[in-house]
């Protein structure tokens, strides 16, 4: 008989009250324990001490990730677990969540959609292109001071 992979989800650097609330809620409603992955060993050291819950029985596993080998990390995780999602609980976790979602072939939240939320200009342009009737605040890309001055004159 073949071993069944355990269902789980990924959450990055979860030493944060918001991350812990996601962990509690997902466990309560779905019974899933996260794979907590850490991008900074020092942050993990202090975070796990500050939030004892991260060392408790609601955590499937805690892993350190080498960001220079994210595809290797994704392959290793996918071999051992049935990863259902990557939770980007904070804006600074969106980019990595998008990349991991793509590497893991998760279609519940396409990587390009998650990545779009990291770029407000791209998000607004996308919304406007999908439905021109939606009111989207005006925005401009600014690369230098002259761009700011030009925007002020145009408004």
N, C-alpha and C positions, 0 to 999 in steps of 0.2 A: 504494500500500500504506500502510495506517495505522500510525503509530508505536505500538509496544508500550510501555506504562508499566512502569517498573521497580518490582519488588516491594521493599518496605522496611517499616520500622516506626519509630515515634517513641519517643524517649527524652528526658526533660526534664533539663536541667542536669546532664549526665553526668560532671562533674568529681568523681568519687568512685570508690573502689576497687570497690564493689559494682556500680556502673553499668558500669565497664570489664569486669568479669567477665561480666556479661550480654552485652555487645557481643562479647567473645571467644567465648563459648559459642554464641551465636546464629550468628555467622559460621562457626564450626567445623562445627556440625551442619546448618545450613541455607544457608550461603553468603550470608546477607542482611547488608547494610550499613545502619546506622541513619541516620535523619534526626535529628540532634541539635538540639534546639531549646532556646534559652536565654531565660530570663525576666529575666536580670540581666546587662547588658553588662559590668559590672565583674567579676562572678563569672566570666563567660566568659573575660575577659582573663586573669585569674589562673589559672583552671582549665586553660585550654589550654596555658599555659606549664608548669604543674606536671605535667600528663599529656600528653606529646608525642603519645601514641597518638590523641588527639582531633584531631590535625592530619594523621593518616596516611591510608593508602589503604583502611582498613577502615571509613571513614566515608563515607556517600553524600553528605551535605551537612550544613552547620551553618547554622542559621537563628536570627535573633533574632525573638522574638514579642512583639507588643504585646498584653498581656493584655486591654486594653479592646476589642480587635477579634479575639477568638478565633474567631468564625465566619468572618471574612475569612481568617484564617490557615488554618483547616481547608479552606475552599474552594480556596485557592491550592495547598495541598499535594495535595488530592485531584485537581486538574486535571493535576498534573505526575507524580504517583506512584500506585502501587497500594499503599495503606497497609494492611497486614495486622493491625496491632495497635499498642497504646500500652503500653509497659512501665513500670509503676509500681514501680520498684525500691526505693523508700524510702517510708515512711508519708507524708511531706510532699509526695510526687508523686502520691498517690492521687486527690485531688480533681480536679486538672487532667486526669489520665489518664481519669477517668470522664467529664468534660465533653467532652473531645476524642473519646473513643470514641462518645459519643452524636452529636456533630456530624458525625462521619465515617460514621455508620451501621454501626459494627462490632458484630456480634452475638456475637462469641466470648466476650465478657465484658461483659454489659450494664452500662450506666452506673449504674443503680440498685444493682446488686450491688457494684460497686467502691465507690460512695459509702457503702454500708452499713458497710463496713470502717472508715470514718472516725468512726463513732459506735458505741462499744462497747455502749451501752445498746440502741440499735436492732438491732444484730447479735444480741445475746443474746435480745431479745424475738422477733426473727424466727426464730431457731433453735428456741426454745421453742414458738412458734406452729406450726411445721412438724412437730415431733415432740415432744410433751410428755414422752416417756420419756427424752429426752436430758437428762442432768444439766447444768444451767446454773447457775453461781454466782449467788446473789441479788444484785440491784443496784437502785439507786434513782437517780432524777434529783435532783441537788442544785443548787438555785438560790441558797440563802442558808443561813446558819449554822443556823437553826432546822430545816432539812431534815436536816442531819447529826445533830443532837441527836435528832430523831424517829426516825431510822434506828437509832441506837444503842439507843434504848429498845425498839424493835420486835424487835431481835435477841436 
